[in-house]
Amino acid sequence: MNQQEEQEERDRVNRVTTFLHHQIKKAKQAVKKAQAESDRVQKNYGINTSINYLEADDRIETKADLQQQRNLVNRTVENEAIVKKQLATYQQLSHSPYFGRIDVQDSGAPTPEPLYIGTASLMDDNGEFLIHDWRAPISSVYYNGTLGPVHYQTPNGERSTTLKKKRQFKIKDGQILHMFDTNETVGDEMLQETLGNKSSDQLQNIVATIQREQNDIIRDVRSDLLVVQGVAGSGKTSALLQRIAFLLYHSRNELSANQILLFSPNLLFSNYIKDVLPSLGERNMRQVTLQAFFAQRLEGLRVQTRFDRYEASPVHNSLTAYKESQVFIDKLRAYLRQLSPREICFTGLYFQGELFFSAAEIRSIYARLNPKLPLADKFLKTKNTLIKHLKARINEEAHEDWALDELDNLSDEQYHNYLGDHDPADFFDFDEERDFVARKLVKDRLHVVYNAIYNDQFWDQYSQYEHFLGQLDSTDQITLADWQQNQRAFTDTLEYHQIRLVDAAPVLFLQDYFTGENHNRHIKYLFIDEVQDYSVAELMYLKLTFPRAKFNLIGDSEQALFKDVETAEALLNRLKTALPVQHPRLINLNRSYRSTYPITTLASSILPAGDHIEAFNRAGATPTYAEVPNEQQLLTTTQAIIKTELQDHETVAIITKTKDEAQHVYQELRHQFDCLLVTDKARTLNKSVLILPVYLAKGLEFDTVIAWNVSTANFPTHHELGILYTMMTRAMHHLVLLSQGPLTDLIPERALHQKLLVKAKSTS
């Protein structure tokens, strides 16, 4: 572009920035006014709620007044939130109002129309757009289009236009640092600058550098099963969060943030991504880890975490694979459908140590129901019948001696509490009044029985699961002895109020399928990050729990920690048969941006089919390795590397295979460096030297990574391939492989011979 064009762009940025500062000033005044109004209404509400009333007329009138006050409070709070959000948007835009420009010319239009793309929309006082939100339909042309005829989707169907120009900006604090015209989605110049930055303990909002394939993920509104297979560093987590922001924008009249649920791999990762959506002007979706979700559903049991399971047995075995499969859940469903009443594990309910409803009585109620009814309907009818019998027992017990004795011992205050709002004049005589109070007293005493019925304590789901396991035979891969030992392991852990992760999903599936309860129809979108570490059984249970949710599964099968590497196509085919969906879609992200070209090239070389990984051409240091004879030499070498790396980089992460290794390394290094041992309870990474097991490094990135003891002894078989690949691909700028003894054979000889690795000198 010529000098005149450059000056015009700088003048426009100045005009927009000036306008934004004016809007900020107005918005601050609006916020101040809204806060004053909220304070006034809240104060009045406090006065009105303290009114004393005794007469019935006073109660009715006061209730209406209070409801009116509540509505007023809600409105003022909502108004205050709106103006605060507007102020935050203006303040964010004032630093960098936009990052892109597209000139489009519709058919019949005399000249192209310039449109500027930013993180939020902005209109001038005449209602004309100064900035278009990156999520607006026309903005997709910026991400997907190359110069010439282009198409984009709108709520009213596909539109066509001609893209005449695409310009990109780097603006900071109202000043243009870079601008250039391009025919690409995002030019390499902008990507190089973004990717060359140092690592951060928070994921950054990078909507300015969304690539075309990522844009396809973000704007998909049709798929009810969207599987994103993204290689390490391909931006899949960013695309996940940008997709959530897009959905909240696109469906803002039908979708709210609390209708989106994200299953994240750990709490550290949840903290790592927590600022992205707010930076895009949206509320955060609900987040939970699978272990926390299971623990909430299996109250009273300690659920094994993924980390505990990994530490217990990193290598997947055939028995675990079977219990995590669709076949196992299908057999469980078939078992439940054919259960006869005598096979159901009903259990008696007790009151004050005496049997109140026997298991035989409950089984008799169930057996009298129409056998053609669905399981959930039969269970509900059984529950309702028990409650009906309980009400009859309350009427009977009200005339028993124990109830009459307790009635006579009530204080005046207790007696009137049981009467509640009733007046003595409401009863025919004193006997009717006493009978009413006696029933209330008995109902109060028997509430524990009602709670037991309501909470399904008349049925033992764990015994039912044990019964199911006892019906299964051994398979070709699993011996009878191993199967019986596995059943005993379930029973033994249960006695200690614990449950293994492999049994959690099947037990919950059995419980919720049989009872028809715990089905959340409020959630519309469910996102799972690191889906390669989930079993099909777990996903089938989540689909049962969230029947109306569209599933968005993001992961990298080559980073699998609990099973062997699997192709994305094989995963999608398995999921299509396991989950009832109509519009499945697989999107592959094969280009890696996180690491330098040498690191990505090395990491892809260890994979059986790593040729599909495209390394972004960002220069960097060649990965290095050191083979040392003993552990002391390993520690000494590590110390020397840390000192060297901290001269150029802000973070050095030592990633180990296990928690025990991480703890050991931390104890050896903590006196030499200001370092942090990262555990599954960690929330932040606030040290320059970080030591963590590989499963906590999922989704994170660091300036320098030291892969600890990647020796043949520690990484002996292809089962550890996903673990090693994950360790290597956490590095942004430099990777060091340390080995006690020979380097693992998982790194092919050609990678060494082609000098992708440089052997470092051991430090004496």
C-alpha positions in Angstrom: 0.0 0.0 0.0 1.2 3.6 -0.7 1.9 6.3 1.9 -1.5 7.9 1.4 -3.3 4.6 2.3 -1.1 4.1 5.3 -1.9 7.6 6.6 -5.6 7.1 6.0 -5.5 3.9 8.1 -3.6 5.7 10.9 -6.1 8.6 10.8 -9.0 6.1 11.0 -7.5 4.4 14.0 -7.1 7.8 15.7 -10.8 8.7 15.0 -12.0 5.3 16.2 -9.9 5.5 19.4 -11.1 9.1 20.1 -14.7 7.9 19.7 -14.0 5.0 22.0 -12.6 7.2 24.7 -15.7 9.4 24.4 -17.9 6.3 24.8 -15.8 5.1 27.8 -16.4 8.5 29.5 -20.2 8.2 28.9 -20.3 4.6 29.9 -18.5 5.3 33.2 -21.2 7.9 34.0 -23.9 5.4 33.1 -22.3 2.8 35.4 -22.1 5.3 38.2 -25.8 6.2 37.7 -26.8 2.5 37.5 -24.9 1.7 40.7 -26.6 4.6 42.6 -30.0 3.3 41.4 -29.2 -0.2 42.5 -28.1 1.0 45.9 -31.3 3.0 46.3 -33.6 0.1 45.3 -31.6 -2.4 47.5 -32.0 0.0 50.5 -35.8 0.3 49.9 -36.1 -3.4 49.5 -34.4 -3.9 52.9 -36.8 -1.5 54.5 -39.9 -3.2 53.0 -38.9 -6.7 53.9 -38.6 -5.8 57.6 -42.4 -5.1 57.9 -44.2 -7.0 60.7 -47.6 -8.3 59.8 -50.1 -10.4 61.6 -53.5 -10.1 59.8 -54.2 -12.0 56.7 -54.9 -8.9 54.7 -51.5 -7.5 55.7 -49.9 -10.7 54.5 -51.4 -10.6 51.0 -50.6 -6.9 50.5 -47.1 -7.3 51.8 -46.4 -10.3 49.6 -47.4 -8.3 46.5 -45.3 -5.4 47.5 -42.3 -7.7 48.1 -42.7 -9.3 44.7 -42.8 -5.9 43.1 -39.6 -4.9 45.0 -37.9 -8.1 43.9 -38.7 -7.4 40.3 -37.4 -3.9 40.6 -34.2 -5.1 42.2 -33.7 -7.7 39.4 -34.2 -5.0 36.8 -31.7 -2.6 38.3 -29.1 -5.3 38.8 -29.6 -6.4 35.1 -29.3 -2.8 33.9 -26.1 -2.3 35.9 -24.6 -5.5 34.4 -25.4 -4.3 30.9 -23.7 -0.9 31.2 -20.7 -2.5 32.9 -20.4 -5.0 30.1 -20.6 -2.2 27.6 -17.9 -0.3 29.4 -15.6 -3.3 29.5 -16.1 -3.7 25.7 -15.2 -0.1 25.0 -12.1 -0.3 27.2 -10.9 -3.5 25.5 -11.4 -2.1 22.0 -9.6 1.1 23.0 -6.3 -0.8 23.2 -6.7 -2.6 19.9 -9.9 -1.7 18.1 -9.6 -4.1 15.2 -7.2 -6.5 13.5 -8.6 -7.0 10.0 -10.2 -5.2 7.1 -12.0 -6.7 4.2 -13.3 -4.8 1.1 -16.3 -6.6 -0.4 -18.4 -5.7 -3.4 -21.8 -7.1 -3.8 -23.3 -7.7 -7.2 -24.5 -4.4 -8.7 -22.7 -2.3 -6.1 -20.7 0.6 -7.7 -17.7 0.4 -5.4 -16.2 -2.0 -2.7 -17.3 -1.5 0.9 -14.5 -1.6 3.5 -15.4 -3.5 6.7 -13.2 -3.7 9.8 -13.1 -6.8 12.0 -12.4 -6.8 15.7 -13.2 -8.6 19.0 -16.6 -6.8 19.3 -19.0 -4.7 17.3 -18.9 -0.9 17.5 -21.3 1.6 15.9 -21.0 5.3 15.6 -23.7 7.8 16.7 -25.5 7.4 13.3 -25.8 3.6 13.7 -23.1 2.8 11.1 -20.6 0.0 11.9 -17.1 1.2 12.7 -16.1 -2.4 13.7 -17.8 -5.8 12.9 -17.6 -8.5 15.5 -15.3 -11.4 14.4 -18.3 -13.8 14.9 -20.6 -11.9 12.5 -21.6 -13.8 9.3 -19.7 -11.4 7.0 -16.6 -11.7 9.2 -16.1 -15.3 8.1 -14.9 -13.9 4.7 -11.9 -12.6 6.6 -11.0 -16.1 7.9 -12.1 -18.2 4.9 -11.9 -16.1 1.8 -9.2 -15.4 -0.7 -9.4 -12.6 -3.2 -12.2 -13.1 -5.7 -15.8 -14.5 -5.5 -16.6 -15.7 -1.9 -19.6 -17.2 -0.1 -20.6 -16.9 3.5 -23.5 -18.3 5.6 -26.2 -16.0 7.2 -29.3 -16.9 9.2 -31.2 -16.4 6.0 -29.0 -18.7 3.9 -25.9 -18.5 1.8 -24.8 -15.1 0.5 -22.2 -14.3 -2.3 -19.9 -11.3 -2.7 -16.5 -10.5 -4.1 -13.5 -10.0 -1.9 -11.4 -7.2 -3.3 -9.0 -6.6 -0.4 -7.8 -8.2 2.8 -5.7 -6.2 5.2 -4.3 -7.2 8.6 -3.3 -4.9 11.5 -1.3 -5.1 14.6 -2.6 -2.2 16.8 -1.5 -1.5 20.4 -2.7 1.3 22.6 -4.3 3.1 19.6 -1.2 2.9 17.4 -0.7 0.8 14.3 2.5 -1.3 14.7 2.1 -3.3 11.5 -0.3 -3.5 8.6 -0.1 -5.4 5.3 -2.3 -6.7 2.6 -2.6 -10.5 2.1 -4.5 -13.1 0.2 -4.1 -15.6 2.9 -6.3 -16.4 5.9 -3.7 -15.0 8.3 -0.3 -14.0 7.0 2.8 -15.8 8.2 4.2 -12.5 9.4 1.4 -12.1 12.0 1.6 -15.7 13.0 5.3 -15.6 13.4 5.1 -12.7 15.8 2.3 -14.3 17.8 3.9 -17.7 18.1 7.3 -16.3 18.9 6.1 -14.8 22.1 7.0 -16.3 25.5 4.7 -18.8 27.2 2.1 -17.5 29.6 0.3 -19.1 32.6 -3.0 -18.1 30.9 -4.2 -19.0 27.4 -4.4 -15.9 25.3 -7.3 -14.7 23.1 -5.9 -15.0 19.6 -9.0 -14.5 17.4 -6.8 -12.3 15.1 -4.9 -15.4 14.0 -7.7 -18.0 13.5 -6.9 -20.2 10.5 -9.4 -21.4 8.0 -9.6 -25.0 9.3 -10.1 -23.6 12.8 -12.9 -21.3 11.5 -14.7 -24.4 10.2 -14.8 -25.8 13.7 -15.9 -22.5 15.3 -18.8 -21.8 13.0 -20.3 -25.3 12.7 -24.0 -25.1 13.9 -25.3 -28.4 12.3 -23.2 -31.2 13.8 -24.6 -33.0 16.9 -21.3 -35.0 17.2 -18.3 -32.9 16.2 -15.0 -34.7 16.6 -11.9 -32.5 16.3 -8.6 -34.5 15.9 -5.9 -31.9 16.3 -2.2 -32.6 16.5 -0.3 -31.1 19.4 -0.1 -27.3 19.1 -2.7 -27.1 16.4 -4.8 -24.6 18.3 -7.7 -27.0 19.1 -8.3 -25.7 22.6 -8.4 -22.1 21.4 -10.8 -23.2 18.7 -12.9 -24.9 21.3 -13.2 -21.7 23.4 -13.7 -19.5 20.3 -16.5 -21.9 19.2 -18.2 -21.4 22.5 -18.0 -17.6 22.1 -19.4 -18.0 18.6 -22.3 -20.1 19.7 -23.2 -17.7 22.4 -23.2 -14.9 19.8 -24.9 -16.8 17.1 -27.7 -18.3 19.3 -27.9 -15.5 21.9 -31.7 -15.7 22.1 -31.8 -19.4 22.7 -28.5 -20.2 24.4 -26.9 -19.0 27.6 -23.5 -19.8 29.1 -25.0 -22.0 31.8 -26.4 -24.3 29.1 -22.8 -25.2 28.0 -20.7 -27.6 30.0 -17.0 -28.3 29.5 -15.2 -31.3 30.8 -11.6 -30.2 31.3 -8.7 -32.6 32.1 -7.8 -31.0 35.4 -8.2 -27.9 37.6 -4.9 -26.4 36.4 -6.2 -26.5 32.9 -9.5 -24.9 33.9 -7.6 -22.0 35.4 -5.3 -21.8 32.3 -8.3 -21.0 30.0 -10.5 -19.1 32.4 -9.8 -15.6 31.0 -10.4 -16.3 27.3 -14.2 -16.1 27.1 -14.4 -13.0 29.3 -11.8 -11.3 27.0 -14.3 -12.0 24.2 -17.1 -10.4 26.1 -18.8 -13.6 27.1 -19.5 -15.3 30.5 -17.5 -18.5 31.2 -19.3 -21.8 30.6 -19.6 -24.3 33.4 -16.5 -26.4 33.9 -16.0 -29.7 35.7 -13.5 -32.6 35.7 -14.8 -36.1 35.0 -13.6 -37.2 38.4 -15.5 -34.4 40.2 -18.6 -35.1 38.2 -18.5 -38.8 39.1 -17.7 -38.1 42.7 -20.8 -35.9 42.9 -23.0 -38.6 41.4 -21.4 -41.4 43.6 -21.8 -39.5 46.9 -20.1 -41.3 49.8 -17.5 -43.0 47.6 -14.0 -41.9 46.8 -13.7 -42.1 43.0 -10.3 -43.0 41.6 -8.8 -40.1 39.6 -7.3 -40.4 36.1 -4.0 -39.6 37.7 -4.3 -42.3 40.4 -5.2 -44.8 37.7 -2.3 -43.7 35.5 0.1 -44.0 38.5 -1.3 -47.5 39.3 -1.0 -48.8 35.8 0.1 -46.6 32.9 -0.2 -49.5 30.4 -3.7 -50.5 29.2 -4.7 -54.1 29.6 -7.4 -56.1 27.8 -9.7 -56.4 30.8 -9.8 -52.7 31.3 -10.3 -52.1 27.6 -13.3 -54.5 27.7 -15.0 -52.8 30.6 -14.5 -49.4 28.9 -16.0 -50.6 25.6 -19.3 -50.2 23.9 -19.8 -53.9 24.0 -19.7 -53.9 27.8 -22.3 -51.1 28.1 -24.5 -52.8 25.5 -24.4 -56.0 27.6 -25.2 -54.0 30.7 -28.2 -52.4 29.0 -29.4 -55.8 27.7 -29.0 -57.2 31.2 -31.2 -54.5 32.7 -33.9 -54.9 30.1 -34.4 -58.6 30.8 -34.2 -58.5 34.7 -36.9 -60.4 36.4 -38.3 -59.0 39.7 -36.5 -61.7 41.7 -33.2 -60.7 40.3 -33.5 -57.0 41.3 -31.5 -56.2 44.4 -34.2 -54.5 46.5 -33.3 -53.8 50.1 -35.4 -53.3 53.2 -36.0 -49.9 54.7 -35.6 -49.5 58.5 -37.0 -47.0 61.1 -35.3 -46.8 64.5 -33.7 -50.2 64.0 -37.0 -52.0 63.0 -37.9 -53.2 59.5 -40.4 -50.7 58.0 -40.7 -52.0 54.4 -39.2 -55.4 53.6 -37.4 -56.2 50.4 -40.0 -58.9 49.7 -42.8 -56.3 50.1 -41.0 -53.9 47.6 -40.4 -56.8 45.2 -44.1 -57.7 45.3 -45.1 -54.1 44.4 -42.7 -54.1 41.5 -43.8 -57.6 40.3 -47.5 -56.5 40.1 -46.6 -53.8 37.5 -47.2 -54.3 33.8 -43.9 -56.0 32.6 -44.1 -54.2 29.3 -43.6 -50.8 31.0 -40.2 -49.2 30.5 -37.7 -49.8 33.4 -37.8 -46.2 34.5 -41.6 -46.1 34.6 -41.7 -49.3 36.7 -39.1 -47.9 39.1 -41.1 -44.6 39.5 -44.4 -46.4 40.0 -42.7 -48.6 42.7 -41.4 -45.5 44.4 -44.8 -43.7 44.3 -46.5 -46.8 45.7 -44.1 -46.9 48.6 -44.8 -43.2 49.3 -48.5 -43.9 49.2 -48.1 -46.8 51.7 -46.0 -44.5 53.9 -48.8 -42.0 54.0 -51.2 -44.7 55.0 -48.8 -45.8 57.7 -48.6 -42.2 59.0 -52.4 -42.2 59.5 -52.2 -45.5 61.3 -49.2 -44.6 63.5 -50.9 -41.3 64.5 -53.2 -43.4 66.8 -50.5 -45.6 68.2 -49.5 -45.2 71.9 -46.0 -43.9 71.1 -47.4 -41.1 69.0 -50.0 -40.1 71.6 -47.4 -40.2 74.4 -45.1 -37.9 72.3 -48.1 -35.6 71.6 -48.8 -35.2 75.4 -45.1 -34.3 76.0 -45.0 -31.5 73.4 -44.4 -28.0 74.8 -46.8 -25.2 73.8 -44.3 -23.9 71.3 -43.8 -27.3 69.7 -47.5 -27.9 69.5 -48.2 -24.5 67.8 -45.3 -25.1 65.4 -47.1 -28.3 64.3 -50.3 -26.3 63.9 -48.5 -23.9 61.6 -50.9 -21.4 60.0 -54.0 -23.3 61.2 -56.2 -21.6 63.8 -58.1 -23.7 66.4 -61.3 -22.4 64.8 -60.4 -24.3 61.6 -61.2 -27.7 63.3 -64.5 -29.2 64.2 -63.4 -30.0 67.7 -60.4 -30.5 69.9 -60.1 -34.2 68.9 -59.8 -33.2 65.3 -57.1 -30.7 66.1 -55.1 -33.3 68.1 -55.5 -35.8 65.3 -54.1 -33.2 62.9 -51.1 -32.5 65.1 -50.5 -36.2 65.8 -50.3 -36.9 62.0 -47.9 -34.0 61.6 -45.8 -35.3 64.4 -45.6 -38.8 62.9 -44.9 -37.4 59.5 -42.0 -35.5 61.0 -40.7 -38.6 62.7 -41.0 -40.8 59.6 -39.5 -38.2 57.3 -36.3 -40.3 57.4 -38.2 -43.1 55.7 -39.6 -40.7 53.1 -36.1 -39.5 52.4 -34.9 -43.1 52.0 -37.6 -43.8 49.4 -37.0 -40.5 47.6 -33.3 -41.2 47.4 -33.8 -44.8 46.0 -32.4 -46.5 49.1 -34.8 -49.4 48.6 -32.6 -50.6 45.7 -28.8 -51.4 45.9 -27.2 -50.4 42.6 -23.8 -51.8 43.7 -25.1 -55.3 44.5 -26.9 -55.1 41.1 -23.7 -54.3 39.4 -22.0 -57.2 41.1 -24.9 -59.4 40.0 -24.3 -58.2 36.4 -20.6 -59.0 36.6 -21.4 -62.4 37.8 -23.5 -63.1 34.7 -20.7 -62.4 32.3 -18.3 -65.0 31.0 -14.6 -64.7 30.3 -13.6 -63.7 26.7 -10.8 -64.8 24.4 -8.6 -62.1 25.8 -9.6 -62.4 29.4 -9.2 -65.6 31.5 -11.8 -66.7 34.0 -9.4 -66.2 36.8 -8.6 -62.6 35.8 -12.3 -61.9 35.5 -13.1 -63.3 38.9 -10.2 -61.4 40.4 -11.6 -58.2 38.8 -15.0 -58.8 40.4 -13.4 -59.2 43.8 -11.4 -56.0 43.3 -14.7 -54.1 42.8 -16.2 -55.6 46.0 -13.0 -55.0 48.0 -12.7 -51.3 47.0 -16.4 -50.8 47.7 -15.9 -52.0 51.3 -13.4 -49.1 51.8 -16.0 -46.7 50.2 -13.9 -46.4 47.1 -14.5 -47.2 43.4 -12.1 -47.6 40.5 -12.5 -45.3 37.5 -13.1 -48.2 35.2 -16.2 -49.2 37.2 -17.6 -45.6 37.8 -19.2 -45.1 34.4 -20.8 -48.6 34.2 -22.2 -48.3 37.8 -23.7 -44.9 37.0 -25.0 -46.0 33.7 -26.8 -49.0 35.4 -28.2 -46.7 38.1 -29.5 -44.0 35.8 -30.7 -46.3 33.1 -32.7 -48.4 35.6 -34.2 -45.5 37.6 -34.6 -43.0 34.7 -33.1 -40.3 37.0 -30.3 -37.8 36.8 -31.0 -36.9 33.1 -30.0 -33.3 32.5 -32.0 -31.9 29.6 -30.9 -28.3 30.3 -27.4 -28.6 28.8 -27.5 -27.9 25.0 -23.7 -28.2 24.3 -21.2 -30.5 25.9 -17.5 -30.0 25.2 -14.8 -32.5 26.2 -11.1 -31.6 25.9 -8.5 -34.4 25.7 -11.2 -36.8 24.7 -8.6 -39.4 23.7 -8.3 -40.1 27.5 -12.0 -40.9 27.8 -13.4 -44.4 27.3 -16.4 -45.1 25.1 -18.2 -46.3 28.2 -17.7 -42.9 29.8 -19.0 -41.1 26.7 -22.0 -43.4 26.5 -22.9 -42.5 30.1 -22.5 -38.8 29.5 -24.8 -39.1 26.5 -27.4 -40.9 28.7 -27.0 -38.0 31.3 -27.2 -35.2 28.7 -29.6 -36.6 26.1 -30.3 -33.2 24.4 -26.7 -32.0 24.3 -24.7 -31.7 21.1 -21.3 -33.3 21.7 -18.1 -31.6 20.8 -15.1 -33.9 21.4 -11.6 -32.3 21.1 -8.4 -34.3 21.4 -5.3 -35.8 19.9 -5.2 -39.6 19.7 -1.4 -39.4 19.5 -1.3 -38.0 23.0 -3.3 -40.9 24.5 -2.0 -41.7 28.0 -4.2 -44.7 28.8 -4.4 -46.6 25.5 -2.5 -47.1 22.3 -2.5 -44.5 19.5 -5.7 -44.6 17.4 -6.6 -42.9 14.1 -9.3 -40.2 14.3 -11.4 -42.0 11.7 -11.4 -45.2 13.8 -12.5 -43.1 16.9 -15.3 -41.4 15.0 -16.6 -44.7 13.6 -16.6 -46.2 17.2 -18.5 -43.1 18.5 -21.1 -43.1 15.7 -22.2 -46.6 16.7 -22.0 -45.9 20.4 -23.8 -42.5 20.5 -27.2 -41.9 18.9 -26.5 -39.0 16.6 -27.7 -37.8 13.2 -25.0 -35.4 12.0 -21.5 -36.6 12.9 -18.5 -34.7 11.6 -14.8 -35.2 11.9 -12.4 -32.2 11.4 -8.6 -32.8 11.3 -6.1 -30.1 12.3 -2.8 -31.3 11.0 -0.8 -28.2 11.2 1.2 -27.6 14.4 1.9 -24.0 15.5 3.1 -24.2 19.1 6.6 -25.6 18.7 9.5 -24.5 16.4 10.0 -26.4 13.2 12.8 -28.6 14.6 10.8 -29.6 17.7 7.7 -30.5 15.7 9.7 -32.4 13.1 11.4 -34.5 15.9 8.1 -35.1 17.7 6.3 -36.3 14.5 9.2 -38.6 13.6 8.5 -40.9 16.6 4.9 -41.6 15.5 4.1 -44.5 13.2 2.1 -42.2 10.8 3.6 -38.8 11.7 3.9 -37.7 8.1 0.5 -36.1 8.3 1.7 -33.5 10.8 2.6 -30.2 9.1 5.2 -28.2 11.1 4.7 -24.4 10.9 8.0 -22.9 9.6 9.2 -21.1 12.7 12.9 -21.3 13.2 14.4 -22.4 16.5 17.2 -24.3 18.3 17.7 -27.9 17.4 16.5 -30.2 20.2 19.3 -31.6 22.3 19.8 -34.8 24.3 22.1 -36.2 26.9 22.8 -39.8 27.9 24.3 -40.1 31.4 25.4 -43.2 33.3 23.6 -42.5 36.7 21.0 -40.5 38.5 23.4 -38.0 40.1 24.8 -37.1 36.6 21.2 -36.7 35.5 20.5 -34.2 38.2 23.8 -32.3 37.7 23.0 -32.0 33.9 19.5 -30.8 34.7 20.8 -28.1 36.9 23.2 -26.8 34.3 20.5 -26.8 31.6 18.1 -24.9 33.8 20.7 -22.2 34.5 21.5 -21.8 30.8 17.8 -21.8 29.7 16.7 -19.2 32.2 19.1 -16.7 30.6 16.9 -16.6 27.5 13.5 -18.0 28.6 11.0 -17.3 31.4 9.8 -20.8 32.0 11.6 -24.2 32.2 9.4 -27.2 32.7 10.8 -30.6 33.8 8.2 -33.1 32.7 8.4 -36.6 34.2 6.6 -39.8 33.4 5.2 -40.3 37.0 4.3 -38.3 40.1 7.0 -40.1 42.1 9.7 -39.0 39.7 8.4 -35.4 39.8 8.5 -35.4 43.6 12.0 -36.8 43.6 13.3 -34.2 41.2 11.7 -31.4 43.1 13.3 -32.5 46.4 16.7 -32.6 44.7 16.3 -29.2 43.0 14.3 -27.0 45.3 17.3 -25.7 47.2 19.0 -24.6 44.0 16.1 -23.0 42.2 12.8 -21.2 43.0 10.7 -24.1 41.6 7.2 -25.4 41.9 6.1 -29.0 42.1 2.8 -29.1 40.2 0.2 -31.4 41.6 -3.4 -32.1 40.6 -4.5 -29.5 43.2 -2.5 -26.7 41.5 -4.3 -23.7 40.2 -1.5 -21.5 38.9 2.0 -21.8 37.5 3.8 -18.9 39.2 7.4 -20.0 39.2 10.1 -20.0 36.5 11.0 -23.7 37.1 8.1 -26.1 37.0 8.3 -29.8 37.8 5.2 -31.9 36.8 4.2 -35.4 35.7 3.1 -35.6 32.0 -0.6 -36.0 32.7 -0.7 -32.5 34.3 1.0 -31.0 31.3 -1.9 -31.7 28.9 -2.9 -28.6 27.0 -0.1 -26.5 28.5 3.0 -25.0 26.9 6.4 -23.9 28.1 9.3 -22.0 26.7 11.8 -24.8 27.4 10.9 -28.4 28.3 13.3 -31.0 29.8 11.9 -34.4 29.2 13.1 -36.3 32.3 14.8 -39.8 31.9 13.4 -40.8 28.5 15.5 -43.9 28.6 15.0 -47.3 27.1 14.4 -48.6 30.7 11.7 -46.0 31.4 10.1 -46.0 27.9 10.5 -49.6 26.8 7.5 -50.3 24.5 5.2 -48.6 22.0 2.6 -48.3 24.8 4.5 -45.3 26.1 4.5 -43.6 22.7 1.6 -41.2 23.5 3.3 -40.3 26.8 6.7 -39.4 25.1 4.9 -37.5 22.3 3.0 -35.4 24.9 6.2 -34.6 26.8 8.0 -33.4 23.7 5.2 -31.3 22.3 4.8 -29.1 25.3 8.0 -27.2 24.3 7.5 -23.9 22.4 11.2 -22.9 21.8 13.6 -25.5 23.1 13.4 -29.2 23.9 16.0 -31.2 25.9 15.8 -35.0 26.3 17.6 -36.5 29.3 18.3 -40.2 29.7 19.8 -42.3 32.3 21.4 -44.9 30.1 20.6 -45.3 26.4 17.9 -43.1 24.9 14.5 -44.8 24.3 14.2 -46.8 21.1 10.9 -44.9 20.5 13.0 -42.1 19.0 14.1 -43.6 15.6 17.7 -43.8 14.6 17.1 -41.6 11.6 16.2 -38.6 13.9 19.7 -38.9 15.4 21.5 -39.5 12.2 19.8 -36.6 10.4 21.0 -34.4 13.2 17.6 -33.4 14.4 19.1 -34.0 17.8 22.4 -32.6 19.0 24.1 -34.6 21.7 24.9 -32.3 24.7 28.0 -32.7 26.7 27.4 -34.4 30.1 28.2 -32.2 33.1 30.6 -33.7 35.6 
